[in-house]
Amino acid sequence: MKWTKISLMKMKKTETVSSPIPNEAKIPNIKMKFNEYYKHYLNLHQNKTCILLHYIGQWATIGVIYLIIKYNLWLLIPIIPFVVYPFAWSGHYFFEKNKPAAFKNPWLAKLSDWKMFFEITIGKIKLF
């Protein structure tokens, strides 16, 4: 998949919120549809190393879920959503040089993360 920047200028004014930080991209409104948000999410993931770290983090999440089920470690269920974050956030900090989407909209960001994982797995998004 070839990565292209989305033109935020073409979005309706109701779909964006101005950022108080100078030179920061406009942030999609929480009310926007998932497909629109996913396009914004992909814009935040241009660096292949960052994307790879997200992918590894999702596999780590699957591994933790497997271990929780296999060894009946049900008290560890609350940590499941946070397994991917050390991988993903380090990718944003060191390689992408931007803020993770989870800081602004954690639910849509998590859904987008899993969609990106699926698209990498089926080959729609190429890592190499």
MOPAC internal coordinates of N, CA, C and O (Angstrom, degrees):
PM7 1SCF
backbone

  N    0.0000 0     0.00 0     0.00 0    0    0    0
  C    1.4464 1     0.00 0     0.00 0    1    0    0
  C    1.5150 1   109.13 1     0.00 0    2    1    0
  O    1.2310 1   120.65 1   -48.86 1    3    2    1
  N    1.2894 1   116.37 1   131.14 1    3    2    1
  C    1.4566 1   120.49 1   177.59 1    5    3    2
  C    1.5268 1   107.96 1   -86.30 1    6    5    3
  O    1.2310 1   121.11 1   -47.74 1    7    6    5
  N    1.3241 1   115.49 1   132.26 1    7    6    5
  C    1.4554 1   121.20 1  -178.06 1    9    7    6
  C    1.5233 1   109.40 1   -87.60 1   10    9    7
  O    1.2310 1   121.23 1   -49.65 1   11   10    9
  N    1.3057 1   115.26 1   130.35 1   11   10    9
  C    1.4545 1   120.43 1   175.23 1   13   11   10
  C    1.5114 1   109.13 1  -131.75 1   14   13   11
  O    1.2310 1   121.14 1   -30.72 1   15   14   13
  N    1.2960 1   115.42 1   149.28 1   15   14   13
  C    1.4611 1   121.19 1   177.14 1   17   15   14
  C    1.5263 1   108.87 1   -77.99 1   18   17   15
  O    1.2310 1   120.75 1   -40.63 1   19   18   17
  N    1.3108 1   116.17 1   139.37 1   19   18   17
  C    1.4566 1   121.47 1   176.37 1   21   19   18
  C    1.5222 1   108.15 1   -83.40 1   22   21   19
  O    1.2310 1   120.73 1   -43.75 1   23   22   21
  N    1.2744 1   116.21 1   136.25 1   23   22   21
  C    1.4611 1   119.29 1   177.27 1   25   23   22
  C    1.5186 1   108.48 1   -80.30 1   26   25   23
  O    1.2310 1   120.60 1   -74.58 1   27   26   25
  N    1.3284 1   116.45 1   105.42 1   27   26   25
  C    1.4507 1   120.58 1   178.98 1   29   27   26
  C    1.5185 1   111.53 1   -69.65 1   30   29   27
  O    1.2310 1   120.40 1   162.74 1   31   30   29
  N    1.3150 1   116.84 1   -17.26 1   31   30   29
  C    1.4629 1   120.35 1   179.22 1   33   31   30
  C    1.5266 1   110.84 1   -67.48 1   34   33   31
  O    1.2310 1   119.94 1   154.44 1   35   34   33
  N    1.3309 1   117.72 1   -25.56 1   35   34   33
  C    1.4556 1   121.14 1  -178.67 1   37   35   34
  C    1.5209 1   112.20 1   -82.02 1   38   37   35
  O    1.2310 1   119.81 1   167.72 1   39   38   37
  N    1.3247 1   117.97 1   -12.28 1   39   38   37
  C    1.4609 1   120.82 1   179.33 1   41   39   38
  C    1.5178 1   109.86 1   -73.05 1   42   41   39
  O    1.2310 1   120.25 1   -25.91 1   43   42   41
  N    1.3178 1   117.12 1   154.09 1   43   42   41
  C    1.4513 1   121.22 1   175.91 1   45   43   42
  C    1.5225 1   108.89 1   -70.16 1   46   45   43
  O    1.2310 1   121.21 1   -27.96 1   47   46   45
  N    1.3170 1   115.29 1   152.04 1   47   46   45
  C    1.4544 1   119.32 1  -179.03 1   49   47   46
  C    1.5233 1   112.18 1   -59.80 1   50   49   47
  O    1.2310 1   119.61 1   150.43 1   51   50   49
  N    1.3149 1   118.36 1   -29.57 1   51   50   49
  C    1.4590 1   121.32 1  -178.84 1   53   51   50
  C    1.5290 1   112.02 1   -74.08 1   54   53   51
  O    1.2310 1   119.85 1   169.27 1   55   54   53
  N    1.3154 1   117.88 1   -10.73 1   55   54   53
  C    1.4524 1   121.04 1  -177.04 1   57   55   54
  C    1.5175 1   113.18 1   -94.67 1   58   57   55
  O    1.2310 1   119.70 1   174.53 1   59   58   57
  N    1.3191 1   118.19 1    -5.47 1   59   58   57
  C    1.4438 1   119.63 1  -179.73 1   61   59   58
  C    1.5146 1   110.85 1  -128.81 1   62   61   59
  O    1.2310 1   121.38 1   -23.81 1   63   62   61
  N    1.3073 1   114.96 1   156.19 1   63   62   61
  C    1.4488 1   122.23 1   177.28 1   65   63   62
  C    1.5169 1   106.86 1  -125.64 1   66   65   63
  O    1.2310 1   120.37 1   -48.25 1   67   66   65
  N    1.3049 1   116.89 1   131.75 1   67   66   65
  C    1.4593 1   120.01 1   179.86 1   69   67   66
  C    1.5163 1   110.09 1   -66.79 1   70   69   67
  O    1.2310 1   120.85 1   -39.01 1   71   70   69
  N    1.2930 1   115.98 1   140.99 1   71   70   69
  C    1.4538 1   121.64 1   178.35 1   73   71   70
  C    1.5232 1   109.53 1   -91.05 1   74   73   71
  O    1.2310 1   119.83 1   -41.87 1   75   74   73
  N    1.3538 1   117.94 1   138.13 1   75   74   73
  C    1.4581 1   119.73 1   177.11 1   77   75   74
  C    1.5317 1   112.60 1   -72.53 1   78   77   75
  O    1.2310 1   120.35 1   167.61 1   79   78   77
  N    1.3280 1   116.93 1   -12.39 1   79   78   77
  C    1.4554 1   121.65 1  -178.81 1   81   79   78
  C    1.5267 1   108.80 1   -91.19 1   82   81   79
  O    1.2310 1   119.62 1   -54.98 1   83   82   81
  N    1.3477 1   118.34 1   125.02 1   83   82   81
  C    1.4676 1   119.92 1   179.84 1   85   83   82
  C    1.5308 1   111.83 1   -60.85 1   86   85   83
  O    1.2310 1   120.38 1   -33.44 1   87   86   85
  N    1.3157 1   116.89 1   146.56 1   87   86   85
  C    1.4716 1   124.69 1   176.18 1   89   87   86
  C    1.5230 1   113.80 1    64.78 1   90   89   87
  O    1.2310 1   119.56 1  -166.62 1   91   90   89
  N    1.3297 1   118.45 1    13.38 1   91   90   89
  C    1.4591 1   119.95 1   176.92 1   93   91   90
  C    1.5202 1   108.11 1   -96.18 1   94   93   91
  O    1.2310 1   120.56 1   -39.05 1   95   94   93
  N    1.3318 1   116.53 1   140.95 1   95   94   93
  C    1.4627 1   120.48 1  -178.35 1   97   95   94
  C    1.5191 1   109.89 1   -61.90 1   98   97   95
  O    1.2310 1   121.22 1   -28.97 1   99   98   97
  N    1.3214 1   115.28 1   151.03 1   99   98   97
  C    1.4544 1   119.11 1   176.92 1  101   99   98
  C    1.5156 1   109.05 1   -65.61 1  102  101   99
  O    1.2310 1   121.31 1   -35.15 1  103  102  101
  N    1.3106 1   115.10 1   144.85 1  103  102  101
  C    1.4584 1   121.55 1  -175.12 1  105  103  102
  C    1.5230 1   108.93 1  -100.46 1  106  105  103
  O    1.2310 1   119.58 1   -49.98 1  107  106  105
  N    1.3332 1   118.40 1   130.02 1  107  106  105
  C    1.4594 1   120.53 1  -179.94 1  109  107  106
  C    1.5308 1   110.89 1   -60.88 1  110  109  107
  O    1.2310 1   121.59 1   -34.84 1  111  110  109
  N    1.3089 1   114.55 1   145.16 1  111  110  109
  C    1.4470 1   121.45 1   177.55 1  113  111  110
  C    1.5177 1   109.76 1   -68.84 1  114  113  111
  O    1.2310 1   120.71 1   -33.46 1  115  114  113
  N    1.3228 1   116.26 1   146.54 1  115  114  113
  C    1.4664 1   121.09 1  -178.35 1  117  115  114
  C    1.5241 1   111.54 1   -63.23 1  118  117  115
  O    1.2310 1   120.01 1   159.61 1  119  118  117
  N    1.3370 1   117.58 1   -20.39 1  119  118  117
  C    1.4628 1   121.03 1  -177.40 1  121  119  118
  C    1.5241 1   113.76 1   -85.02 1  122  121  119
  O    1.2310 1   119.47 1   176.16 1  123  122  121
  N    1.3165 1   118.62 1    -3.84 1  123  122  121
  C    1.4585 1   119.87 1  -177.35 1  125  123  122
  C    1.5299 1   111.16 1   -70.38 1  126  125  123
  O    1.2310 1   120.66 1   -24.39 1  127  126  125
  N    1.2963 1   116.34 1   155.61 1  127  126  125
  C    1.4674 1   121.86 1  -179.12 1  129  127  126
  C    1.5243 1   110.40 1   -69.14 1  130  129  127
  O    1.2310 1   121.52 1   -23.57 1  131  130  129
  N    1.3437 1   114.70 1   156.43 1  131  130  129
  C    1.4651 1   119.99 1  -175.26 1  133  131  130
  C    1.5203 1   112.14 1   -58.72 1  134  133  131
  O    1.2310 1   119.60 1   136.47 1  135  134  133
  N    1.3241 1   118.37 1   -43.53 1  135  134  133
  C    1.4747 1   120.30 1  -178.07 1  137  135  134
  C    1.5202 1   111.78 1   -62.00 1  138  137  135
  O    1.2310 1   120.30 1   142.43 1  139  138  137
  N    1.3318 1   117.04 1   -37.57 1  139  138  137
  C    1.4644 1   120.56 1   176.38 1  141  139  138
  C    1.5194 1   110.43 1   -67.07 1  142  141  139
  O    1.2310 1   120.95 1   138.13 1  143  142  141
  N    1.3317 1   115.78 1   -41.87 1  143  142  141
  C    1.4672 1   119.98 1   179.36 1  145  143  142
  C    1.5305 1   110.21 1   -64.51 1  146  145  143
  O    1.2310 1   120.50 1   139.95 1  147  146  145
  N    1.3252 1   116.65 1   -40.05 1  147  146  145
  C    1.4605 1   120.75 1  -178.62 1  149  147  146
  C    1.5274 1   111.02 1   -61.91 1  150  149  147
  O    1.2310 1   119.94 1   143.05 1  151  150  149
  N    1.3303 1   117.71 1   -36.95 1  151  150  149
  C    1.4630 1   120.08 1   175.75 1  153  151  150
  C    1.5275 1   110.30 1   -62.03 1  154  153  151
  O    1.2310 1   120.59 1   137.35 1  155  154  153
  N    1.3321 1   116.47 1   -42.65 1  155  154  153
  C    1.4685 1   120.60 1   176.24 1  157  155  154
  C    1.5334 1   109.99 1   -62.96 1  158  157  155
  O    1.2310 1   120.54 1   138.11 1  159  158  157
  N    1.3166 1   116.57 1   -41.89 1  159  158  157
  C    1.4676 1   122.13 1  -179.77 1  161  159  158
  C    1.5321 1   110.43 1   -59.55 1  162  161  159
  O    1.2310 1   120.60 1   135.90 1  163  162  161
  N    1.3241 1   116.45 1   -44.10 1  163  162  161
  C    1.4661 1   119.61 1   178.56 1  165  163  162
  C    1.5211 1   111.39 1   -65.17 1  166  165  163
  O    1.2310 1   119.86 1   148.80 1  167  166  165
  N    1.3206 1   117.87 1   -31.20 1  167  166  165
  C    1.4637 1   121.21 1   175.75 1  169  167  166
  C    1.5182 1   111.48 1   -62.54 1  170  169  167
  O    1.2310 1   120.38 1   148.61 1  171  170  169
  N    1.3223 1   116.87 1   -31.39 1  171  170  169
  C    1.4634 1   121.03 1   179.49 1  173  171  170
  C    1.5265 1   111.67 1   -80.24 1  174  173  171
  O    1.2310 1   120.48 1   175.90 1  175  174  173
  N    1.3213 1   116.68 1    -4.10 1  175  174  173
  C    1.4681 1   122.25 1  -176.63 1  177  175  174
  C    1.5228 1   109.81 1  -126.62 1  178  177  175
  O    1.2310 1   120.74 1  -106.20 1  179  178  177
  N    1.3150 1   116.20 1    73.80 1  179  178  177
  C    1.4622 1   122.21 1   179.94 1  181  179  178
  C    1.5258 1   111.95 1   -96.46 1  182  181  179
  O    1.2310 1   120.08 1   151.44 1  183  182  181
  N    1.3223 1   117.45 1   -28.56 1  183  182  181
  C    1.4537 1   122.85 1  -175.70 1  185  183  182
  C    1.5295 1   110.25 1   -83.33 1  186  185  183
  O    1.2310 1   120.62 1   -53.17 1  187  186  185
  N    1.3326 1   116.42 1   126.83 1  187  186  185
  C    1.4693 1   120.96 1  -176.63 1  189  187  186
  C    1.5355 1   112.75 1   -64.64 1  190  189  187
  O    1.2310 1   119.68 1   147.71 1  191  190  189
  N    1.3375 1   118.22 1   -32.29 1  191  190  189
  C    1.4653 1   120.48 1   178.48 1  193  191  190
  C    1.5200 1   109.99 1   -67.81 1  194  193  191
  O    1.2310 1   120.28 1   139.71 1  195  194  193
  N    1.3130 1   117.08 1   -40.29 1  195  194  193
  C    1.4655 1   121.03 1   177.07 1  197  195  194
  C    1.5324 1   110.09 1   -62.10 1  198  197  195
  O    1.2310 1   120.60 1   135.84 1  199  198  197
  N    1.3147 1   116.46 1   -44.16 1  199  198  197
  C    1.4658 1   120.70 1   179.20 1  201  199  198
  C    1.5244 1   110.06 1   -63.21 1  202  201  199
  O    1.2310 1   120.27 1   138.14 1  203  202  201
  N    1.3295 1   117.09 1   -41.86 1  203  202  201
  C    1.4657 1   121.08 1   178.12 1  205  203  202
  C    1.5273 1   111.01 1   -61.47 1  206  205  203
  O    1.2310 1   120.30 1   138.88 1  207  206  205
  N    1.3218 1   117.03 1   -41.12 1  207  206  205
  C    1.4709 1   119.84 1   177.67 1  209  207  206
  C    1.5313 1   111.49 1   -63.87 1  210  209  207
  O    1.2310 1   120.04 1   142.47 1  211  210  209
  N    1.3224 1   117.53 1   -37.53 1  211  210  209
  C    1.4658 1   120.28 1   174.78 1  213  211  210
  C    1.5289 1   110.01 1   -61.57 1  214  213  211
  O    1.2310 1   121.10 1   136.03 1  215  214  213
  N    1.3218 1   115.50 1   -43.97 1  215  214  213
  C    1.4698 1   121.03 1  -178.31 1  217  215  214
  C    1.5350 1   111.01 1   -63.24 1  218  217  215
  O    1.2310 1   120.49 1   135.26 1  219  218  217
  N    1.3187 1   116.66 1   -44.74 1  219  218  217
  C    1.4695 1   120.87 1   177.69 1  221  219  218
  C    1.5240 1   110.04 1   -62.54 1  222  221  219
  O    1.2310 1   120.80 1   138.30 1  223  222  221
  N    1.3259 1   116.08 1   -41.70 1  223  222  221
  C    1.4650 1   120.32 1   178.93 1  225  223  222
  C    1.5206 1   112.72 1   -62.01 1  226  225  223
  O    1.2310 1   120.36 1   143.64 1  227  226  225
  N    1.3177 1   116.91 1   -36.36 1  227  226  225
  C    1.4642 1   119.51 1   178.36 1  229  227  226
  C    1.5282 1   110.69 1   -69.36 1  230  229  227
  O    1.2310 1   120.10 1   142.31 1  231  230  229
  N    1.3381 1   117.42 1   -37.69 1  231  230  229
  C    1.4623 1   119.83 1   174.95 1  233  231  230
  C    1.5269 1   110.40 1   -64.64 1  234  233  231
  O    1.2310 1   120.14 1   142.40 1  235  234  233
  N    1.3361 1   117.34 1   -37.60 1  235  234  233
  C    1.4693 1   120.89 1   176.50 1  237  235  234
  C    1.5288 1   110.27 1   -62.80 1  238  237  235
  O    1.2310 1   120.71 1   140.91 1  239  238  237
  N    1.3244 1   116.24 1   -39.09 1  239  238  237
  C    1.4629 1   120.63 1   177.41 1  241  239  238
  C    1.5282 1   110.70 1   -62.15 1  242  241  239
  O    1.2310 1   120.72 1   135.26 1  243  242  241
  N    1.3157 1   116.23 1   -44.74 1  243  242  241
  C    1.4677 1   120.37 1   177.94 1  245  243  242
  C    1.5257 1   109.95 1   -61.44 1  246  245  243
  O    1.2310 1   120.38 1   139.07 1  247  246  245
  N    1.3491 1   116.87 1   -40.93 1  247  246  245
  C    1.4663 1   120.67 1   177.65 1  249  247  246
  C    1.5192 1   112.55 1   -62.09 1  250  249  247
  O    1.2310 1   120.14 1   138.18 1  251  250  249
  N    1.3201 1   117.35 1   -41.82 1  251  250  249
  C    1.4668 1   120.76 1   178.88 1  253  251  250
  C    1.5287 1   110.14 1   -65.16 1  254  253  251
  O    1.2310 1   120.10 1   137.95 1  255  254  253
  N    1.3189 1   117.41 1   -42.05 1  255  254  253
  C    1.4669 1   120.47 1   177.51 1  257  255  254
  C    1.5243 1   110.15 1   -60.17 1  258  257  255
  O    1.2310 1   120.64 1   136.55 1  259  258  257
  N    1.3206 1   116.39 1   -43.45 1  259  258  257
  C    1.4630 1   120.64 1   178.19 1  261  259  258
  C    1.5323 1   110.98 1   -59.08 1  262  261  259
  O    1.2310 1   120.47 1   133.32 1  263  262  261
  N    1.3412 1   116.70 1   -46.68 1  263  262  261
  C    1.4710 1   120.26 1  -179.19 1  265  263  262
  C    1.5207 1   112.27 1   -65.77 1  266  265  263
  O    1.2310 1   120.15 1   142.02 1  267  266  265
  N    1.3194 1   117.31 1   -37.98 1  267  266  265
  C    1.4619 1   120.97 1   177.35 1  269  267  266
  C    1.5201 1   110.92 1   -60.93 1  270  269  267
  O    1.2310 1   120.82 1   135.91 1  271  270  269
  N    1.3215 1   116.04 1   -44.09 1  271  270  269
  C    1.4587 1   120.36 1   179.91 1  273  271  270
  C    1.5265 1   110.75 1   -70.03 1  274  273  271
  O    1.2310 1   120.07 1   133.29 1  275  274  273
  N    1.3210 1   117.46 1   -46.71 1  275  274  273
  C    1.4651 1   121.47 1  -176.18 1  277  275  274
  C    1.5272 1   112.59 1   -62.14 1  278  277  275
  O    1.2310 1   120.60 1   138.42 1  279  278  277
  N    1.3415 1   116.46 1   -41.58 1  279  278  277
  C    1.4726 1   119.91 1  -175.20 1  281  279  278
  C    1.5265 1   113.08 1  -105.36 1  282  281  279
  O    1.2310 1   120.50 1  -165.68 1  283  282  281
  N    1.3395 1   116.65 1    14.32 1  283  282  281
  C    1.4665 1   121.45 1   177.45 1  285  283  282
  C    1.5271 1   112.35 1    52.29 1  286  285  283
  O    1.2310 1   120.50 1  -132.28 1  287  286  285
  N    1.3044 1   116.65 1    47.72 1  287  286  285
  C    1.4641 1   122.30 1   179.75 1  289  287  286
  C    1.5329 1   109.70 1   -97.69 1  290  289  287
  O    1.2310 1   120.97 1  -123.10 1  291  290  289
  N    1.3175 1   115.74 1    56.90 1  291  290  289
  C    1.4555 1   121.66 1  -171.20 1  293  291  290
  C    1.5276 1   113.60 1   -61.88 1  294  293  291
  O    1.2310 1   119.83 1   155.24 1  295  294  293
  N    1.3171 1   117.93 1   -24.76 1  295  294  293
  C    1.4685 1   120.45 1   178.99 1  297  295  294
  C    1.5326 1   112.02 1   -68.18 1  298  297  295
  O    1.2310 1   120.39 1   164.07 1  299  298  297
  N    1.3237 1   116.86 1   -15.93 1  299  298  297
  C    1.4663 1   120.61 1   179.38 1  301  299  298
  C    1.5291 1   113.54 1   -87.54 1  302  301  299
  O    1.2310 1   120.03 1   178.82 1  303  302  301
  N    1.3140 1   117.54 1    -1.18 1  303  302  301
  C    1.4662 1   120.72 1  -179.48 1  305  303  302
  C    1.5334 1   112.57 1   -54.49 1  306  305  303
  O    1.2310 1   118.87 1   139.83 1  307  306  305
  N    1.3384 1   119.75 1   -40.17 1  307  306  305
  C    1.4759 1   118.42 1  -179.06 1  309  307  306
  C    1.5320 1   114.94 1   -61.85 1  310  309  307
  O    1.2310 1   119.43 1   160.77 1  311  310  309
  N    1.3312 1   118.69 1   -19.23 1  311  310  309
  C    1.4674 1   119.27 1  -179.74 1  313  311  310
  C    1.5241 1   113.03 1   -82.85 1  314  313  311
  O    1.2310 1   120.04 1   167.06 1  315  314  313
  N    1.3128 1   117.54 1   -12.94 1  315  314  313
  C    1.4690 1   121.08 1  -174.90 1  317  315  314
  C    1.5331 1   113.07 1   -51.97 1  318  317  315
  O    1.2310 1   118.88 1   131.40 1  319  318  317
  N    1.3343 1   119.74 1   -48.60 1  319  318  317
  C    1.4726 1   117.93 1  -178.01 1  321  319  318
  C    1.5258 1   113.96 1   -64.64 1  322  321  319
  O    1.2310 1   120.06 1   162.06 1  323  322  321
  N    1.3220 1   117.48 1   -17.94 1  323  322  321
  C    1.4635 1   120.54 1  -174.38 1  325  323  322
  C    1.5315 1   114.29 1   -98.44 1  326  325  323
  O    1.2310 1   120.08 1   178.78 1  327  326  325
  N    1.3159 1   117.45 1    -1.22 1  327  326  325
  C    1.4701 1   120.38 1  -178.96 1  329  327  326
  C    1.5238 1   110.99 1   -64.56 1  330  329  327
  O    1.2310 1   119.93 1   139.36 1  331  330  329
  N    1.3081 1   117.74 1   -40.64 1  331  330  329
  C    1.4610 1   122.28 1  -175.78 1  333  331  330
  C    1.5259 1   112.63 1   -73.17 1  334  333  331
  O    1.2310 1   119.64 1   154.56 1  335  334  333
  N    1.3338 1   118.29 1   -25.44 1  335  334  333
  C    1.4634 1   120.33 1  -170.95 1  337  335  334
  C    1.5243 1   115.86 1   -59.32 1  338  337  335
  O    1.2310 1   118.07 1   138.20 1  339  338  337
  N    1.3210 1   121.29 1   -41.80 1  339  338  337
  C    1.4786 1   117.99 1   177.75 1  341  339  338
  C    1.5274 1   112.55 1   -58.84 1  342  341  339
  O    1.2310 1   120.27 1   143.39 1  343  342  341
  N    1.3100 1   117.10 1   -36.61 1  343  342  341
  C    1.4631 1   121.25 1   178.18 1  345  343  342
  C    1.5244 1   110.06 1   -70.13 1  346  345  343
  O    1.2310 1   120.90 1   126.60 1  347  346  345
  N    1.3253 1   115.88 1   -53.40 1  347  346  345
  C    1.4657 1   121.04 1  -174.83 1  349  347  346
  C    1.5262 1   111.81 1   -64.64 1  350  349  347
  O    1.2310 1   120.18 1   133.38 1  351  350  349
  N    1.3067 1   117.27 1   -46.62 1  351  350  349
  C    1.4570 1   119.91 1  -176.23 1  353  351  350
  C    1.5243 1   111.79 1   -68.51 1  354  353  351
  O    1.2310 1   120.18 1   145.55 1  355  354  353
  N    1.3260 1   117.27 1   -34.45 1  355  354  353
  C    1.4692 1   117.86 1   176.22 1  357  355  354
  C    1.5270 1   109.90 1   -67.27 1  358  357  355
  O    1.2310 1   120.17 1   146.06 1  359  358  357
  N    1.3311 1   117.27 1   -33.94 1  359  358  357
  C    1.4643 1   120.72 1   175.83 1  361  359  358
  C    1.5130 1   111.90 1   -62.84 1  362  361  359
  O    1.2310 1   120.83 1   138.74 1  363  362  361
  N    1.3269 1   116.02 1   -41.26 1  363  362  361
  C    1.4663 1   119.71 1   178.67 1  365  363  362
  C    1.5235 1   110.99 1   -70.18 1  366  365  363
  O    1.2310 1   120.07 1   137.90 1  367  366  365
  N    1.3161 1   117.46 1   -42.10 1  367  366  365
  C    1.4615 1   120.79 1  -176.25 1  369  367  366
  C    1.5279 1   112.27 1   -69.49 1  370  369  367
  O    1.2310 1   120.43 1   131.73 1  371  370  369
  N    1.3436 1   116.78 1   -48.27 1  371  370  369
  C    1.4638 1   120.51 1  -173.62 1  373  371  370
  C    1.5341 1   114.51 1   -87.01 1  374  373  371
  O    1.2310 1   119.86 1   148.11 1  375  374  373
  N    1.3179 1   117.88 1   -31.89 1  375  374  373
  C    1.4702 1   119.87 1  -172.40 1  377  375  374
  C    1.5293 1   113.78 1  -114.08 1  378  377  375
  O    1.2310 1   120.59 1   133.78 1  379  378  377
  N    1.3028 1   116.47 1   -46.22 1  379  378  377
  C    1.4660 1   120.16 1  -176.41 1  381  379  378
  C    1.5279 1   111.88 1   -80.32 1  382  381  379
  O    1.2310 1   120.62 1   150.42 1  383  382  381
  N    1.3215 1   116.42 1   -29.58 1  383  382  381
  C    1.4758 1   122.93 1   179.89 1  385  383  382
  C    1.5291 1   112.16 1    60.88 1  386  385  383
  O    1.2310 1   120.73 1  -139.12 1  387  386  385
  N    1.3348 1   116.21 1    40.88 1  387  386  385
  C    1.4570 1   120.63 1   175.35 1  389  387  386
  C    1.5296 1   109.22 1  -143.61 1  390  389  387
  O    1.2310 1   120.88 1    -2.60 1  391  390  389
  N    1.3147 1   115.92 1   177.40 1  391  390  389
  C    1.4598 1   120.86 1   179.84 1  393  391  390
  C    1.5195 1   109.54 1   -88.25 1  394  393  391
  O    1.2310 1   120.01 1   -40.88 1  395  394  393
  N    1.3379 1   117.59 1   139.12 1  395  394  393
  C    1.4635 1   119.87 1   176.96 1  397  395  394
  C    1.5281 1   111.69 1   -62.08 1  398  397  395
  O    1.2310 1   120.82 1   -31.84 1  399  398  397
  N    1.3115 1   116.04 1   148.16 1  399  398  397
  C    1.4612 1   121.54 1   178.66 1  401  399  398
  C    1.5258 1   111.47 1   -63.70 1  402  401  399
  O    1.2310 1   120.09 1   153.67 1  403  402  401
  N    1.3210 1   117.44 1   -26.33 1  403  402  401
  C    1.4639 1   121.50 1  -178.31 1  405  403  402
  C    1.5265 1   112.10 1   -62.99 1  406  405  403
  O    1.2310 1   119.70 1   159.53 1  407  406  405
  N    1.3303 1   118.19 1   -20.47 1  407  406  405
  C    1.4611 1   120.91 1   178.94 1  409  407  406
  C    1.5253 1   111.57 1   -68.43 1  410  409  407
  O    1.2310 1   120.25 1   148.66 1  411  410  409
  N    1.3265 1   117.12 1   -31.34 1  411  410  409
  C    1.4601 1   121.50 1  -176.45 1  413  411  410
  C    1.5261 1   113.18 1   -98.05 1  414  413  411
  O    1.2310 1   120.18 1   139.75 1  415  414  413
  N    1.3169 1   117.25 1   -40.25 1  415  414  413
  C    1.4568 1   120.86 1  -176.82 1  417  415  414
  C    1.5285 1   109.05 1  -146.61 1  418  417  415
  O    1.2310 1   119.99 1   -95.99 1  419  418  417
  N    1.3320 1   117.62 1    84.01 1  419  418  417
  C    1.4676 1   120.31 1  -172.65 1  421  419  418
  C    1.5259 1   115.16 1   -61.50 1  422  421  419
  O    1.2310 1   119.67 1   144.75 1  423  422  421
  N    1.3190 1   118.24 1   -35.25 1  423  422  421
  C    1.4684 1   119.69 1  -177.31 1  425  423  422
  C    1.5273 1   111.81 1   -70.59 1  426  425  423
  O    1.2310 1   120.31 1   130.57 1  427  426  425
  N    1.3165 1   117.01 1   -49.43 1  427  426  425
  C    1.4680 1   118.91 1   178.71 1  429  427  426
  C    1.5310 1   111.11 1   -67.24 1  430  429  427
  O    1.2310 1   120.72 1   146.49 1  431  430  429
  N    1.3309 1   116.23 1   -33.51 1  431  430  429
  C    1.4654 1   119.30 1   177.77 1  433  431  430
  C    1.5239 1   110.95 1   -64.51 1  434  433  431
  O    1.2310 1   120.21 1   138.29 1  435  434  433
  N    1.3324 1   117.20 1   -41.71 1  435  434  433
  C    1.4686 1   120.36 1   179.67 1  437  435  434
  C    1.5293 1   110.31 1   -66.02 1  438  437  435
  O    1.2310 1   120.17 1   137.05 1  439  438  437
  N    1.3254 1   117.28 1   -42.95 1  439  438  437
  C    1.4701 1   119.72 1   177.01 1  441  439  438
  C    1.5310 1   110.88 1   -62.20 1  442  441  439
  O    1.2310 1   120.90 1   139.07 1  443  442  441
  N    1.3268 1   115.88 1   -40.93 1  443  442  441
  C    1.4638 1   120.35 1   178.61 1  445  443  442
  C    1.5196 1   111.24 1   -65.65 1  446  445  443
  O    1.2310 1   120.86 1   142.90 1  447  446  445
  N    1.3295 1   115.96 1   -37.10 1  447  446  445
  C    1.4626 1   120.78 1   178.38 1  449  447  446
  C    1.5294 1   110.18 1   -61.10 1  450  449  447
  O    1.2310 1   120.62 1   135.44 1  451  450  449
  N    1.3243 1   116.42 1   -44.56 1  451  450  449
  C    1.4631 1   119.69 1   179.09 1  453  451  450
  C    1.5234 1   111.86 1   -68.88 1  454  453  451
  O    1.2310 1   120.18 1   145.18 1  455  454  453
  N    1.3379 1   117.26 1   -34.82 1  455  454  453
  C    1.4758 1   119.32 1   176.75 1  457  455  454
  C    1.5262 1   109.76 1   -65.83 1  458  457  455
  O    1.2310 1   120.34 1   137.08 1  459  458  457
  N    1.3318 1   116.96 1   -42.92 1  459  458  457
  C    1.4612 1   119.94 1   178.52 1  461  459  458
  C    1.5344 1   109.76 1   -63.35 1  462  461  459
  O    1.2310 1   120.02 1   138.51 1  463  462  461
  N    1.3291 1   117.56 1   -41.49 1  463  462  461
  C    1.4711 1   121.97 1   176.54 1  465  463  462
  C    1.5318 1   110.24 1   -56.65 1  466  465  463
  O    1.2310 1   120.70 1   132.61 1  467  466  465
  N    1.3197 1   116.26 1   -47.39 1  467  466  465
  C    1.4614 1   121.12 1   179.64 1  469  467  466
  C    1.5286 1   111.04 1   -61.92 1  470  469  467
  O    1.2310 1   120.38 1   136.15 1  471  470  469
  N    1.3276 1   116.88 1   -43.85 1  471  470  469
  C    1.4664 1   120.25 1  -179.37 1  473  471  470
  C    1.5283 1   112.16 1   -67.14 1  474  473  471
  O    1.2310 1   120.18 1   147.70 1  475  474  473
  N    1.3199 1   117.26 1   -32.30 1  475  474  473
  C    1.4738 1   119.89 1   174.13 1  477  475  474
  C    1.5189 1   109.33 1   -68.28 1  478  477  475
  O    1.2310 1   120.38 1   135.85 1  479  478  477
  N    1.3394 1   116.88 1   -44.15 1  479  478  477
  C    1.4590 1   121.95 1  -177.20 1  481  479  478
  C    1.5335 1   111.73 1   -62.00 1  482  481  479
  O    1.2310 1   120.05 1   140.31 1  483  482  481
  N    1.3293 1   117.51 1   -39.69 1  483  482  481
  C    1.4664 1   119.54 1  -179.36 1  485  483  482
  C    1.5223 1   112.91 1   -86.79 1  486  485  483
  O    1.2310 1   120.58 1   177.96 1  487  486  485
  N    1.3494 1   116.49 1    -2.04 1  487  486  485
  C    1.4566 1   120.12 1   175.93 1  489  487  486
  C    1.5167 1   115.61 1    90.81 1  490  489  487
  O    1.2310 1   119.65 1  -175.07 1  491  490  489
  N    1.3172 1   118.28 1     4.93 1  491  490  489
  C    1.4606 1   120.15 1   178.97 1  493  491  490
  C    1.5388 1   110.16 1   -70.12 1  494  493  491
  O    1.2310 1   120.27 1   144.56 1  495  494  493
  N    1.3193 1   117.09 1   -35.44 1  495  494  493
  C    1.4580 1   122.26 1   173.98 1  497  495  494
  C    1.5219 1   107.15 1  -108.60 1  498  497  495
  O    1.2310 1   120.55 1   -56.56 1  499  498  497
  N    1.3094 1   116.56 1   123.44 1  499  498  497
  C    1.4583 1   121.89 1  -178.54 1  501  499  498
  C    1.5252 1   110.45 1   -92.97 1  502  501  499
  O    1.2310 1   120.41 1   -46.01 1  503  502  501
  N    1.3238 1   116.82 1   133.99 1  503  502  501
  C    1.4578 1   121.87 1   175.94 1  505  503  502
  C    1.5050 1   111.82 1   -93.83 1  506  505  503
  O    1.2310 1   120.05 1   150.54 1  507  506  505
  N    1.3216 1   117.51 1   -29.46 1  507  506  505
  C    1.4610 1   121.60 1  -176.46 1  509  507  506
  C    1.4991 1   111.84 1  -125.06 1  510  509  507
  O    1.2310 1   120.10 1   180.00 1  511  510  509

